[in-house]
Amino acid sequence: MRHAMNSKTMAFALVLASCVSGCNVGPNFAPPDSGLPSGRFPSATIATSSKEAAPSGATSRPPDPKWWKLFRDPALTRLEERVAEANLDVRTATIKIAESRAQLGVTAAAELPQVDGTGKYQRELYSQNGIASLVPQLLGATGGAAPKSIPAIQPIDEYTTGFDASWELDLWGRVRRQIEAASAQIEASEDQRRQTLVSTLAEVASDYVRLRGAQALVDIANENVKTEQGLVDLTQALQEKGLTTGLDVENARAQLDSVRAQIPGFEQQESQAINALSLLLDLPPDGLRKELAGVRPVPPTPRRVAIGIPFELARRRPDIRQAEDNLHAQTADIGVAVASFFPTVSLTGTVELDALQFNKLFQASSLQYMAGPTITLPIFEGGRLKSMLQLSEANQQEAAIAYHKAVLQAWHDVANALVAFRTDQQKRSRYASEVGHAQTALDLARARYNDGVADFTTVLNSAQMVLSAQQQLLQSTVSVSTDLVQLYKALGGGWETEFPATPEESEVTRSASAQ
């Protein structure tokens, strides 16, 4: 008899183990083909040197994750290294990762048995006019002499303690698919944080370049104020000698005031750039004024730029990886919807100690229990299960399109950034040549004016042309550096193999270690 019981127990254990392992219904996720070519970018041959005599180009080597160091600007490097720790958007994205991990814990708990302890005391009084009033009739029906009345019912005390247990067997992988989807959402949150960091790194670099550009425009304007003041002095000296009229003096003064009027606008741009950088680093307005007040040149672009190959975008761009993670989660949700069509098997049990007197509660005779499996089979749901499956499939198709669009958008972003980088360098070269010619024209005009050969209008026009050419050259230089920043953003560069810890992440790590 004992051998038979042991055999039955072993057989039940084997069946239970096979049931628990179960199977996963629904489609298994396979990483999609990005469709990106493995060759070089079509516009990879670009000149990055400001000297046209020695052009150099982009290489197919993988870009440097810390691309901002290529500008060789210590101030910019210091700002970039503070972004992950200080930027509020990055820190918020870190909290969202913690939320996703907590959600995974909630989902994974459904795979384990649930046990709840109970304890109850209640004082009960049954109604004299309720079921108890039927006692005389019931006694009479049994053939005995039914009492004409029953004694008054007294209140009773009832003490109960025990525990309830339930375990839903994941036969069809419903919970496992939910865990798979939650895990994919964690990866999506991590990629979202990386995307936030990449965008913020690029924004810091762009604002820094614009800041140095605004400061350079102030410097150019101040230098031209000196030039215009020299023209005012020249016309005044000639007027005193009777060699020119007051008209030339007034024209010179008007142009001097025109140049001076541009300076406040450039100073406003400088303040706005400093405030933008301060906000990105969680500082109050003008929080970086002392650190960035010194005038420095616009960060120059390197002679050679590593841009990699298109195929690498699928692994480097965090928005592409996030789109893939979302597709993974939606695919797993199809399995959850399919599992809803199958029976649900749960093991439930209740063990209690029940007594009307507290001193007898913990005696063996107070034990009562209930245990057994429960099977739930969906028979009629009004089309709800079918609609849920159709919804999951539609969401998966939408996620697949979103992935394809993310890949295509990345490819376009890089191509457009390459074109902008190449053409803006060509414009910068032309503006540099224009500055030289305009300065030569101004020198000749002044010499001819001093000799009485040319009128003063020619000098004024030449001075205006010099100022305009210098400003356009500076703005073009800013555009080239900004284009390189946008190129690296399009390539997905920035902390690719490691992620600097934020204050929130450090706190989570310390809490986990303490536990």
C-alpha positions in Angstrom: 0.0 0.0 0.0 2.8 2.4 0.9 4.6 1.5 -2.4 1.4 2.3 -4.3 1.1 5.6 -2.5 4.7 6.5 -3.3 4.2 5.6 -7.0 1.1 7.8 -7.1 3.0 10.6 -5.4 5.9 10.4 -7.8 3.6 10.2 -10.9 1.7 13.3 -9.6 5.0 15.2 -9.1 6.1 14.3 -12.7 2.8 15.5 -14.1 2.9 18.6 -12.1 6.5 19.4 -13.2 5.6 18.9 -16.8 2.5 21.1 -16.4 4.4 23.9 -14.7 7.1 23.9 -17.4 4.3 24.0 -20.0 4.8 25.6 -23.4 4.8 29.1 -24.8 2.0 29.8 -27.2 2.2 32.6 -29.7 5.0 33.7 -32.0 8.6 33.8 -30.8 10.4 37.0 -31.4 13.2 37.2 -33.9 15.2 40.4 -34.4 14.1 42.1 -37.6 16.4 42.7 -40.5 17.3 46.4 -40.6 17.7 46.5 -44.3 20.7 48.8 -44.0 23.6 48.2 -46.5 26.9 47.0 -45.2 28.9 49.3 -47.5 30.0 52.9 -46.9 27.7 55.9 -46.8 27.2 57.4 -50.3 28.4 60.8 -49.1 31.3 59.5 -47.1 34.0 61.4 -49.1 33.9 64.8 -47.5 36.5 67.4 -46.9 36.9 68.3 -43.3 39.9 70.6 -43.5 39.5 74.3 -43.8 42.5 74.2 -46.1 41.3 73.2 -49.5 44.9 72.5 -50.5 45.0 69.5 -48.2 41.5 68.0 -48.1 40.9 64.9 -46.1 37.7 62.9 -45.7 35.5 60.7 -43.6 36.5 57.1 -42.8 34.5 54.0 -42.3 36.0 53.4 -38.9 33.5 53.4 -36.0 32.9 56.9 -34.5 34.4 57.7 -31.2 31.7 57.3 -28.4 33.1 60.4 -26.7 33.1 62.4 -29.9 33.1 65.8 -28.2 36.8 65.3 -27.4 37.5 65.6 -31.1 36.9 69.3 -30.8 39.9 69.6 -28.4 38.1 72.1 -26.2 38.6 71.4 -22.5 35.6 73.6 -21.5 33.3 71.7 -23.8 34.7 68.3 -22.5 34.0 69.4 -18.9 30.4 70.3 -19.7 29.8 67.0 -21.5 31.1 64.9 -18.7 28.6 66.5 -16.3 25.5 65.9 -18.5 24.6 62.4 -17.3 24.8 63.3 -13.6 23.2 66.8 -13.8 20.6 66.8 -16.6 17.1 66.4 -15.3 15.8 64.7 -18.4 18.5 62.0 -18.1 17.8 61.5 -14.4 14.0 61.2 -15.1 14.8 58.6 -17.7 16.8 56.7 -15.1 13.8 56.7 -12.8 11.7 55.3 -15.6 14.1 52.3 -15.8 13.5 51.7 -12.1 9.8 51.8 -12.8 10.1 49.2 -15.6 12.2 46.9 -13.3 9.6 47.2 -10.6 6.9 46.4 -13.1 8.8 43.3 -14.1 8.9 42.2 -10.4 5.1 42.6 -10.2 4.6 40.6 -13.4 7.0 37.8 -12.4 5.3 37.4 -9.0 2.3 35.8 -10.9 4.6 32.8 -11.7 5.0 31.9 -8.1 2.5 30.6 -5.5 0.6 33.2 -3.5 0.3 32.5 0.3 -1.7 34.7 2.6 -2.0 34.3 6.4 -5.4 34.9 8.0 -6.7 35.5 11.5 -10.2 36.3 12.5 -12.4 36.8 15.5 -16.1 37.5 15.4 -19.0 37.4 17.8 -22.1 36.0 16.1 -25.8 36.1 17.0 -28.3 34.2 14.8 -31.8 35.5 14.3 -34.5 34.0 16.4 -36.9 34.5 13.4 -34.4 33.2 10.8 -33.4 29.7 10.0 -33.5 28.8 13.6 -37.3 29.2 13.6 -37.5 26.2 11.4 -36.0 23.9 14.0 -39.4 22.8 15.6 -40.7 21.8 12.2 -37.6 19.9 11.3 -37.7 18.0 14.5 -41.3 17.1 13.9 -40.5 15.9 10.4 -38.1 13.4 11.9 -40.9 11.7 13.8 -40.0 13.2 17.2 -42.1 15.4 19.3 -41.4 18.9 18.1 -41.1 21.5 20.8 -43.6 24.2 20.7 -40.8 26.8 21.0 -37.0 26.9 21.1 -34.8 28.4 23.7 -33.5 31.9 23.2 -30.4 31.8 21.0 -27.2 33.1 22.7 -24.4 34.9 21.0 -21.3 32.8 20.3 -17.6 33.6 19.8 -15.7 32.2 16.9 -11.8 32.2 16.5 -10.2 31.3 13.2 -6.6 31.4 12.1 -4.7 29.8 9.1 -3.5 30.5 5.7 -4.7 30.5 2.1 -2.6 29.4 -0.9 -3.1 29.6 -4.6 -0.9 28.8 -7.6 -1.9 29.3 -11.2 0.0 26.8 -13.4 1.4 28.6 -16.3 0.6 25.8 -18.8 0.5 27.9 -21.9 3.2 30.4 -21.1 0.8 33.4 -20.5 2.8 34.6 -17.5 6.1 33.8 -19.2 5.1 35.9 -22.2 4.1 38.7 -19.8 7.6 38.5 -18.2 9.1 38.5 -21.7 7.2 41.7 -22.6 8.1 43.4 -19.3 11.8 42.5 -19.8 11.7 44.0 -23.3 10.1 47.2 -21.8 13.1 47.4 -19.4 15.4 47.3 -22.4 13.3 49.9 -24.1 13.5 52.2 -21.1 17.3 51.8 -21.0 17.5 52.7 -24.7 15.2 55.7 -24.1 17.6 56.9 -21.4 20.5 56.5 -23.8 18.6 58.4 -26.5 17.9 61.2 -24.0 21.6 61.3 -23.2 22.7 61.3 -26.8 20.3 64.2 -27.6 21.3 66.1 -24.5 25.0 65.7 -25.3 24.4 67.1 -28.8 22.4 69.9 -27.5 25.1 70.9 -25.0 27.7 70.9 -27.8 25.5 72.9 -30.1 24.7 75.5 -27.5 28.4 75.7 -26.6 29.3 76.3 -30.3 26.6 79.0 -30.6 27.9 80.6 -27.4 31.4 80.8 -28.8 30.0 82.1 -32.0 28.1 84.9 -30.3 31.2 85.9 -28.3 33.2 85.9 -31.6 30.5 88.2 -33.2 30.9 90.6 -30.3 34.6 90.6 -30.8 34.3 91.1 -34.6 31.9 94.0 -34.0 34.2 95.6 -31.5 37.1 95.4 -34.0 35.0 97.0 -36.7 34.0 99.7 -34.2 37.7 100.6 -34.1 37.8 100.6 -37.9 34.7 102.8 -38.2 36.1 105.1 -35.5 39.2 105.4 -37.6 37.1 106.5 -40.6 35.3 109.1 -38.4 38.7 110.5 -37.3 39.9 110.5 -40.8 36.9 112.4 -42.2 37.1 114.9 -39.3 40.8 115.5 -40.0 40.1 116.1 -43.7 37.1 118.4 -42.9 39.3 120.5 -40.7 41.7 120.9 -43.6 38.9 121.7 -46.0 39.4 118.6 -48.1 35.9 117.1 -47.5 32.5 118.2 -46.3 30.5 117.4 -43.2 28.5 114.9 -45.2 31.3 112.4 -45.1 31.7 112.9 -41.4 28.1 112.3 -40.7 28.0 109.2 -42.9 31.1 107.8 -41.1 29.4 108.5 -37.7 26.1 106.9 -38.9 28.0 103.7 -39.9 29.9 103.7 -36.6 26.5 103.8 -34.7 25.2 101.0 -37.0 28.0 98.7 -36.0 27.7 99.6 -32.3 23.9 98.8 -32.5 24.7 95.2 -33.4 26.6 94.5 -30.2 23.7 94.3 -27.8 22.0 91.7 -30.0 25.1 89.5 -30.0 25.4 89.9 -26.2 21.8 88.8 -25.9 22.7 85.7 -27.9 25.6 85.0 -25.6 23.4 85.3 -22.5 20.8 83.0 -24.0 23.4 80.4 -24.8 24.8 80.5 -21.3 21.3 80.2 -19.8 20.5 77.3 -22.2 23.6 75.4 -21.0 22.9 76.2 -17.4 19.4 74.7 -17.7 20.8 71.6 -19.3 23.1 71.1 -16.3 20.5 71.9 -13.7 21.8 75.3 -12.8 20.0 78.7 -12.4 20.2 81.4 -15.1 23.8 82.6 -15.5 25.0 79.6 -13.5 27.8 79.1 -16.0 28.6 82.8 -16.6 31.8 82.8 -14.6 33.0 79.5 -16.2 32.2 80.4 -19.8 32.7 84.2 -19.8 36.2 84.1 -21.3 36.1 84.4 -25.1 37.3 81.3 -26.8 37.3 80.4 -30.5 34.5 78.3 -32.1 35.6 74.7 -31.6 37.2 73.6 -34.8 36.3 70.4 -36.6 38.9 67.6 -36.9 40.7 66.9 -40.2 39.2 63.4 -40.4 35.8 62.2 -39.2 35.0 58.5 -38.5 31.4 57.7 -39.4 31.3 53.9 -39.6 29.0 52.1 -42.0 25.2 52.3 -42.3 24.7 48.7 -41.0 26.1 49.7 -37.6 23.3 52.2 -37.1 20.9 49.5 -36.1 23.1 48.7 -33.1 24.4 52.2 -32.3 21.3 54.3 -32.6 19.3 54.0 -29.3 16.0 55.0 -31.0 16.3 52.0 -33.4 17.1 49.7 -30.5 14.1 51.1 -28.6 11.8 50.5 -31.6 13.1 46.9 -31.7 12.4 46.5 -28.0 8.9 47.7 -28.4 8.4 45.3 -31.3 9.6 42.5 -29.0 7.2 43.5 -26.3 4.2 43.6 -28.7 5.2 40.2 -30.1 5.2 38.7 -26.6 1.8 40.3 -25.9 0.4 38.2 -28.8 1.3 35.1 -26.9 -0.5 36.5 -23.8 -3.6 37.0 -25.9 -3.4 33.5 -27.4 -3.0 31.9 -24.0 -6.3 33.4 -22.9 -8.1 31.0 -25.2 -6.8 28.0 -23.2 -8.0 26.6 -19.9 -6.6 28.0 -16.7 -5.5 25.5 -14.0 -5.0 26.7 -10.4 -4.1 24.9 -7.3 -5.9 26.4 -4.3 -5.9 25.4 -0.6 -7.0 26.7 2.7 -5.9 25.4 6.1 -7.6 26.8 9.2 -7.9 26.3 12.9 -11.5 27.1 14.0 -13.0 27.0 17.5 -15.7 28.6 19.5 -13.3 28.9 22.5 -9.9 30.5 22.3 -8.2 27.9 24.5 -9.2 25.2 22.1 -8.1 27.0 18.9 -4.7 25.4 18.6 -5.9 21.8 19.3 -5.6 19.2 16.6 -9.3 18.7 16.6 -9.8 22.4 15.5 -8.1 21.7 12.2 -10.1 22.1 9.0 -8.8 22.4 5.4 -9.8 22.5 1.8 -7.5 21.8 -1.2 -7.8 20.9 -4.8 -7.4 22.1 -8.4 -9.6 24.6 -10.2 -10.0 24.5 -14.0 -11.5 27.5 -15.8 -12.4 27.1 -19.4 -13.5 30.1 -21.4 -16.7 29.2 -23.2 -18.4 32.4 -24.1 -16.8 35.8 -23.8 -18.8 37.8 -26.3 -15.8 38.0 -28.7 -13.6 39.7 -26.1 -10.7 37.2 -26.4 -10.8 37.3 -30.2 -10.8 41.1 -30.2 -7.9 41.2 -27.7 -5.9 38.9 -30.0 -6.7 41.1 -33.0 -5.6 44.2 -31.0 -2.3 42.6 -30.0 -1.6 41.6 -33.6 -2.4 45.1 -34.8 -0.1 46.6 -32.1 2.6 44.3 -33.3 2.2 45.3 -36.9 2.3 49.0 -35.8 5.5 48.4 -33.9 7.0 46.7 -36.9 6.3 49.7 -39.1 7.7 52.0 -36.3 10.9 50.0 -36.4 11.2 50.3 -40.1 10.6 54.0 -39.9 13.2 54.4 -37.2 15.8 52.7 -39.4 14.9 54.7 -42.4 14.8 58.0 -40.4 18.3 57.2 -39.1 19.6 56.6 -42.5 18.2 59.9 -43.8 19.5 61.8 -40.7 23.0 60.6 -41.4 22.8 61.3 -45.1 21.4 64.8 -44.6 24.0 65.6 -41.9 26.8 64.5 -44.3 25.5 66.7 -47.0 25.1 69.7 -44.7 28.6 69.2 -43.3 30.1 69.0 -46.8 28.3 72.0 -48.3 28.8 74.2 -45.2 32.5 73.6 -45.5 32.4 74.7 -49.1 30.6 77.9 -48.1 33.1 78.5 -45.3 35.9 78.3 -47.7 34.2 80.8 -50.0 33.5 83.2 -47.2 37.2 83.0 -46.1 38.2 84.0 -49.6 35.6 86.8 -49.5 37.0 88.2 -46.3 40.5 88.5 -47.8 39.2 90.2 -50.9 36.9 92.6 -48.9 39.8 93.6 -46.7 42.0 94.3 -49.7 39.2 96.4 -51.3 38.8 98.4 -48.1 42.5 99.2 -47.9 42.5 100.3 -51.6 39.4 102.4 -51.1 40.9 104.2 -48.1 44.2 104.8 -50.0 42.3 106.2 -53.0 40.1 108.4 -50.7 43.2 109.8 -49.0 44.6 110.6 -52.5 41.3 112.3 -53.4 40.6 109.8 -56.3 37.6 108.0 -54.8 34.6 109.3 -52.9 33.8 108.3 -49.3 30.8 106.2 -50.3 33.2 103.7 -51.7 35.1 103.5 -48.4 31.8 103.0 -46.5 30.6 100.3 -48.8 34.0 98.5 -48.5 33.9 98.7 -44.7 30.3 97.3 -44.7 31.4 94.5 -47.0 34.3 93.6 -44.7 32.0 93.4 -41.6 29.4 91.4 -43.5 32.0 88.9 -44.9 33.6 88.5 -41.4 30.2 87.8 -39.8 29.2 85.4 -42.6 32.5 83.5 -42.2 32.0 83.2 -38.5 28.4 82.1 -38.8 29.6 79.5 -41.4 32.2 78.3 -39.0 29.5 77.9 -36.4 27.4 76.0 -38.9 30.2 73.6 -39.8 30.9 72.7 -36.1 27.2 72.4 -35.4 26.8 70.2 -38.5 29.5 67.8 -37.1 27.6 67.7 -33.8 24.4 66.8 -35.6 26.3 64.2 -37.6 27.4 62.4 -34.4 23.9 62.7 -33.0 22.6 61.1 -36.2 25.2 58.3 -35.8 24.0 57.7 -32.2 27.3 58.5 -30.6 27.8 59.0 -26.9 28.5 56.6 -24.0 27.8 53.5 -26.1 29.6 50.9 -24.1 29.1 52.3 -20.6 26.7 54.6 -18.9 27.8 57.1 -16.2 25.8 56.6 -13.0 23.2 59.3 -12.1 22.5 60.3 -8.5 19.2 58.3 -8.7 20.9 55.2 -10.0 23.6 55.4 -7.3 20.9 55.6 -4.7 19.1 52.5 -6.1 22.5 50.6 -6.1 23.1 51.6 -2.4 19.6 50.5 -1.4 20.0 47.2 -3.2 23.3 46.6 -1.4 21.8 47.4 1.9 19.1 44.9 1.4 
